[in-house]
Amino acid sequence: MMLMTFYAIQSFRFFYFENNEIIMAALDDANTLSVSQDAKRLKNNEGDVIAAYALGSRFWGTANSASDWDLLLVHSDSKRPGNQALHSGQDLDVTAIHKDEFVGRVKEHKFTEIVTLWAATLGCSSRSKEMNPRQILGGKIDSKKLALSVLEEADRDWRVSKKFADKNDGIKAVRVASHSVRMMMTSVAICKTGTLSQTVKLEANDAVTEIRALGNDVSTSGWNILETAIVPRVAALRTELEQIARLDQRQSLKTIN
């Protein structure tokens, strides 16, 4: 894959960004990113940072000039918890994950770690290749394993969304529900094709926009508004994922594209 080099201010080493149109379009505000600076902000030794993946709005293509950077930072610091959310400032929102935890979650086909296959990579050390999810998976997605993992996470999201709605917090309710629908939509595509295309991302983003527009109505009228709006879509996606989950091992494996 063709790489583009971006020199970060106040950093003694450079970042490599995969040639990802969405990420490159957002780089006009990326000059605040620095491995050395941000490692200090996160109270992490720079030498312990193996790799970082740009997720959130940067990954989905919905970032604007006010968007922060959502990073999944893979490290080798055995003293830090395996998976830890860190909020280092208004411009940077980081989840730090130990390399062993990262590898395990990739093998378990957890959604966040699976989509790093197509995320822009900030290469922070010569060891970055160790954390390449394509290499960890041997070049193949296990569609059955991904479908089961996503169904489990979607069930959890559904319960959390309902709790927020019952508390008349429609904004949080639709945020969780829209994440779940986007996860299911993109996972179905990944299971079928072994890739996550720009077209699928755009379709999923449209669904997110549609669901999040219901926030105020859910705050006012409760869970039924959200349930009525998204149940048919969720039911159809669930049926597809359940069908995928029943595939035998030979049919389940898809080459990563």
N, C-alpha and C positions, 0 to 999 in steps of 0.2 A: 504494500500500500504506500502510495506517495505520502511523504511527510512534509509538513511545513514547520519551519523553525520560528519561534517567537521569543525575543529577548525581553525578560522581565526586569523592571527597574529594581535596583538594589539587590540583585541576586548575582552570585558569582558563577552560577551555572545557568544554562538555558533550558527552556521548556520545549518539549516536542508536542505539538497538537496534531492529531490525525487530521487529514484533509477532509474535514467535516464542514459542509457549507453552513449549517446552522451555527456551529460554534464560531467559525471564522467571521460570520456576520456580527457576532456579539463581541468581538475582540477589541472594539474601540474603547471599552472601559476596563480592559483586562490589565492595564499597566500597574494596577495596585497589587497584582498577584506576585508573590515571590516565595520560593521554597524556604529560603533562610528566614525571611521576615515572618511568614505565617507559621513556620515550625516553632518559632519562639513564642508567637501569640498563643499557640496551642500547647505551649509548655512541653514540646516534644523535640528531641534531638534531631537535627536535620539528617544525620546519618542513619536514623531509624526509619525514615520515610522511604518506602520502597516505590510506591506509585500512588497516583491520585486520579480519580475519574470524575469528570464533570457531568453532573446529573441535574435534576430539577428542570427549571425553565430553559436552561442552556441546552439540555439534552432534547427536550420536546419541541424546541423551536418557538417558544412563546415568550422569550426574554425581551425586555425593553431596557431603556437606559437606567431605570430605577431598580432593576432586578439584581438580587444578590447572586453569589456563586454558591451552589450546592455541590459540595465535594465529598466523595467517598475516599478517604485517605487510608491506604494500607501501610501498616508499619510493622516493625519487628521488636518493639519494646515489650518485653515480657512482663514488665511491672505495671503496664497499663491494662485496664479491663479489655476483654476480647472485642467488645462492640460498645462504643461509647459515643453518645451525641455530644458535640462540642459546638457552642455558639460563640464564635470569637469576635463578633462585631457585626455591624449593620451590613457590611459588604460580603461577608463570608459565613456560611453555615456548613459545618463539617461534621460528618460521622467518621470517627476513627475506628478502624477495625484491625485486629491483629492478623497477620498473614495466615496463620493456621485457621483462624475463624473464617477468613475470606475464602480460602481454598475449600473448606468444608461446606460453606453456604453455596459456592458455585457448584460443587458436586451434588448438593441436595436440590439444585435448580430453584433456589430462592429468586424471586422475580428481580429484585434490585440488583443482585449480583449477576444475574443472567444478562440484563440489559447493558452491563458494562462491556459486553462483546461489541457493542456498536457506539460506545461513548467515546468522546474525545479523551485522550490519555495525556496526563501531564507526567512525563517520565522524570522521576526524581532521583534515580540512581541506576547504576549499571545492573542492578538486580531486578529491574522492572519486568524483564521477560519472564521471570519466575512467576509473576502474578498475572500473566496473560491468560484470561479465562478460556480462550480458544485452545491454548496448550494444555490447560488443566483438564479440559473435557475431551482431549484427544481429537478435536475437530468435529465432534458430533454432539447434537442436542438430543437428549432423551425426552421425546415429546410426552410420553406417559408420565414421567417424573415431574416435568414442568406443569402439566395439567393438574395433577394431584396437589402439588404445592400451591398453585394459584387458587384452586377451589377452596383449600383450607384458609388461605389468607383472605379471600373474598368473603367467606362466611364470617370471619372475625371483623372485617370492615363493615359488613352489613349490621352486625350487632352494635358496633361503636357508633355508626351513623344514626341508628334508631335512638340510642341513648341521648345523643346530642339533640335530636329532633324533639324527644320527649321533654327536654329541658328548654325548649323553645330557642335553641341556638341553631337556627337554620343555616347560618354561614358555615359553621364547622360540620354540620350534618351533610351538606351538599359537597363540601370539600372532600370528605372521606368517601362518600358515595361515588363521586366523579373519578377519584383515584382508582377505586375498585373497578369501575366500568372500563376505564382506559387500560388498566392492567389486564383485564379479561380479553378485551378486544385485541390488544397487541400480542398477548400470549397465544391466542388461537392462530393468529397469522404466523408467529414464530414456529409453532408446532407443525403447521402445514407446509411451510416453505423453508424453514431453517434460517430465515433472515427477518429483519425488521426494516421495512421500506419506508421511504418518505411519505408515500401515499397513505400507508396504514397509520403513520403518526398523525397526519393531517386529519384523517377521519376520526381518530381517537380524540384529537384536540377539539374537533367540532362537537363531539359528544360531551366533553368536559364543559365547554362553554354553555351548551344547552342545559346541562344539569345545574351548573353553578348559578344560572340565572334564576333558579327557583328559590334561592336562599331566603329572601324576605318572605315569600309565601309560606315556606316551611316554618319560619319563625312565628308567623301569625296563625297558621292553620294546622300545623303539626305534621306528623309522619305520613299521614294518608296522601298528602299532596305529592311527596317524593316517591312514595311506594307506587302510586298510580302511574306516575310519569316514567319510571324506569323498570318496573317489574317485567314487562314484555321483553325488553332488550336483555335484561339480566337472565331471564329464563332461557332465552335462545342461546346466549353465550354459555350458560351453564350446561345446556344439552350438548353443545359442541365439545366442550371440555370433558364432559363425562364420557362421550364417545371416544375421544382421544385416549382417555385414561384406561379404556378397555383394550387398547391395542396390544398385540403381543410384542415381545422385545425386538424382533426383526423388523416389524413395521414401525416401531416407535422411534428408531434412530434416524435422525435427519442430519445431513451434512451442513455445517454452519457456513453460510454465505455472507 
